Amino acid sequence: MKKLLSAVLALTAFLSVPQIHTAAIGYGQGTERDSMNRPTGAVAFQDEFSQSGAYALTSEPDRIILTFDQGYENGYTAKILDTLKEKQVSAIFFLTGDYAKREPELVQRMIDEGHMLGNHGMTHAALPELSDDEIETEIMSLHAYVLEHFGYEMQYFRPPCGEYDARALAKVQSLGYKTLFWSAAYVDWNTDAQPDPDAAIKQLSQAAHGGAVYLLHSVSATNAQILGSLIDAFRADGYTV
């Protein structure tokens, strides 16, 4: 009887603790495209999760939005900011907590030059592996830090590594955030194997579509080199950047 009672108490205690969901989904826009050159994976994602405040595209038919994930500084962000200023382009920079703390001058420059700051998580943690309370801490601790130190209130969140599940998206929405994925990206984050600049411009310009959200990484030497030409290519094709 004592063993049975102990087992029941243990099970009750286990069930009373909020369980962490670990069935993470890895986002990807896919390679198939519709008649508007939009990745069908991005369109399907938006159709399914826009009610949860999660998006991979915008509704503007001629607009392209450039976003940069800021995990760490590799010496190229200032050049990227120079190009954006020269071309009069506003971008979204998704900051981790480490970046916000280590690079205050660059973060302040982003704000001063009219860019938006996005939340990429205080510790760059995968949300599906966290409890609801941990998700709130991961997002809102960085939100509070940026508000306190820069007077800026963020409103867009990008899940680290593109990992999500329905519960995490709903929790992010409950915190007053919109979750922004992307509809165009390429392998630019590997600093030891940077893409050829000409090939990169060709790949990225051919992927252009109305409502596009481009994911780029500021650690990329190639991105810093080609950004101005890429913006020119978008505009030559009739897009607003």
C-alpha positions in Angstrom: 0.0 0.0 0.0 2.8 2.4 0.9 4.5 1.7 -2.5 1.2 2.3 -4.3 0.6 5.5 -2.5 4.2 6.7 -3.3 3.7 5.9 -6.9 0.4 7.8 -7.1 1.9 10.8 -5.3 4.9 10.8 -7.7 2.6 10.6 -10.8 0.4 13.4 -9.4 3.5 15.6 -8.8 4.7 14.9 -12.4 1.4 15.8 -14.0 1.1 19.0 -12.0 4.3 20.4 -13.4 3.9 22.2 -16.7 5.6 20.0 -19.3 8.1 21.3 -21.8 7.2 20.7 -25.5 10.2 19.5 -27.5 8.6 18.7 -30.9 10.3 21.6 -32.6 9.6 22.3 -36.2 12.5 23.7 -38.3 11.2 26.4 -40.6 12.2 26.5 -44.2 10.6 28.4 -47.1 11.3 25.5 -49.6 12.4 25.7 -53.2 9.0 25.4 -55.0 7.5 28.7 -56.1 4.1 30.0 -57.1 3.1 32.2 -60.0 4.4 35.2 -58.1 7.8 33.7 -57.5 6.9 33.3 -53.8 8.2 30.1 -52.1 5.2 27.9 -51.5 6.5 26.8 -48.1 6.4 30.5 -46.9 2.9 31.0 -48.3 1.7 27.8 -46.6 3.3 28.7 -43.3 1.7 32.2 -43.4 -1.7 30.7 -44.2 -1.5 28.4 -41.2 0.1 30.6 -38.6 -0.8 34.2 -39.3 -3.7 33.9 -36.8 -0.9 33.3 -34.2 0.8 36.5 -35.2 3.5 34.7 -37.3 4.5 35.8 -40.7 7.0 34.9 -43.5 5.8 37.5 -46.1 4.2 40.9 -46.1 1.1 41.9 -48.0 2.9 44.7 -50.0 3.1 43.4 -53.6 6.2 45.4 -54.6 8.0 45.6 -51.3 11.2 43.8 -50.2 12.2 43.9 -46.6 15.8 43.2 -45.6 16.5 41.7 -42.2 19.8 40.9 -40.5 20.3 38.4 -37.6 22.9 39.8 -35.2 24.3 36.9 -33.2 27.8 38.3 -32.9 29.9 41.1 -34.4 32.3 40.1 -37.1 33.4 43.5 -38.3 31.0 44.0 -41.1 27.9 45.7 -39.6 29.3 49.2 -39.9 29.9 48.7 -43.6 26.4 47.2 -44.0 25.0 50.3 -42.1 27.0 52.6 -44.4 25.5 51.0 -47.5 21.9 51.1 -46.1 22.4 54.8 -45.3 23.8 55.5 -48.8 20.9 53.7 -50.5 18.3 55.1 -48.0 17.1 51.7 -47.0 15.6 50.8 -43.6 16.2 47.2 -42.4 15.3 45.1 -39.3 18.2 44.0 -37.1 17.4 41.0 -34.8 19.5 41.2 -31.7 20.5 38.6 -29.2 21.1 39.6 -25.7 24.9 39.2 -26.0 25.0 41.5 -29.1 22.9 44.2 -27.4 25.3 44.2 -24.4 28.5 44.0 -26.3 27.8 46.4 -29.2 25.9 49.4 -27.8 27.4 51.8 -30.3 26.3 49.8 -33.3 22.9 49.2 -31.7 22.5 52.9 -31.1 23.5 53.7 -34.7 20.8 51.3 -36.0 18.2 53.3 -34.0 19.6 56.7 -35.0 19.6 55.8 -38.7 16.0 54.7 -38.7 16.3 50.9 -38.6 14.1 48.6 -36.6 15.4 46.4 -33.8 14.0 42.9 -33.5 14.2 40.4 -30.6 16.2 37.3 -31.3 16.2 36.0 -27.7 18.3 36.9 -24.7 20.3 33.6 -25.0 19.3 32.5 -28.5 17.4 29.6 -27.0 15.2 27.3 -29.1 11.7 28.2 -27.9 10.0 24.7 -28.2 12.5 23.4 -25.6 11.4 26.0 -23.1 8.4 26.2 -20.8 5.9 29.1 -21.2 7.5 30.9 -18.2 11.0 30.4 -19.7 9.8 31.7 -23.1 8.6 34.8 -21.4 11.9 35.3 -19.6 13.9 34.7 -22.8 12.0 37.3 -24.8 11.0 39.9 -22.2 14.3 40.1 -20.4 15.9 41.3 -23.7 12.9 43.5 -24.3 13.4 45.2 -20.9 17.2 45.5 -21.4 16.8 47.3 -24.8 14.0 49.5 -23.5 16.1 50.5 -20.5 19.4 51.0 -22.2 18.3 52.4 -25.6 14.8 53.7 -25.0 13.5 51.4 -27.8 10.6 49.1 -27.6 10.8 46.0 -29.8 7.8 44.4 -31.4 9.1 41.7 -33.7 10.6 38.4 -32.7 12.6 35.9 -34.8 12.9 32.3 -33.4 16.6 31.2 -33.1 17.5 28.7 -35.8 13.9 29.1 -37.2 12.6 26.5 -34.6 9.0 26.8 -33.5 5.9 25.0 -32.6 2.3 26.2 -32.3 2.5 26.6 -28.5 5.6 28.8 -28.7 4.1 31.0 -31.4 1.0 31.5 -29.3 3.1 32.4 -26.3 5.1 34.9 -28.3 1.8 36.5 -29.5 0.5 36.7 -25.9 3.6 38.8 -25.0 2.6 41.4 -27.6 5.0 40.3 -30.2 4.7 39.4 -33.9 6.9 36.5 -35.0 8.8 37.2 -38.3 10.3 34.4 -40.3 11.5 34.9 -43.9 10.8 34.0 -47.5 14.3 34.3 -48.9 17.6 33.2 -47.5 20.9 31.6 -48.5 23.9 30.0 -46.8 25.7 33.2 -45.7 26.4 32.4 -42.1 29.4 30.1 -42.5 32.3 32.5 -42.2 34.8 29.9 -43.3 33.0 29.2 -46.6 31.6 32.5 -47.8 29.5 32.5 -51.1 31.0 33.9 -54.3 29.8 37.5 -54.6 28.6 37.2 -58.2 26.8 33.9 -57.5 25.3 35.4 -54.4 23.8 38.4 -56.2 22.4 36.1 -58.9 20.8 33.8 -56.4 19.3 36.5 -54.2 18.0 38.6 -57.1 16.4 35.7 -58.8 14.6 34.8 -55.5 13.0 38.3 -55.4 9.2 38.5 -55.1 6.6 41.0 -53.8 6.2 40.9 -50.1 9.6 39.2 -49.6 11.4 39.1 -46.3 15.1 38.5 -46.7 17.1 36.8 -44.0 20.7 37.9 -44.1 23.5 37.6 -41.5 25.8 40.5 -40.8 28.8 38.2 -40.1 29.0 37.6 -43.8 31.8 39.3 -45.8 29.9 38.6 -49.0 26.8 40.4 -47.8 28.8 43.4 -46.8 30.4 43.4 -50.3 27.3 42.9 -52.4 24.6 44.7 -50.5 24.6 47.9 -52.5 24.6 46.0 -55.8 21.8 43.8 -54.6 19.6 46.7 -53.6 20.2 48.2 -57.0 19.2 45.0 -58.7 16.0 44.8 -56.7 15.1 48.4 -57.6 16.0 47.8 -61.3 13.4 45.0 -61.3 10.7 47.4 -59.9 10.8 46.5 -56.2 10.8 49.0 -53.3 13.4 48.2 -50.7 
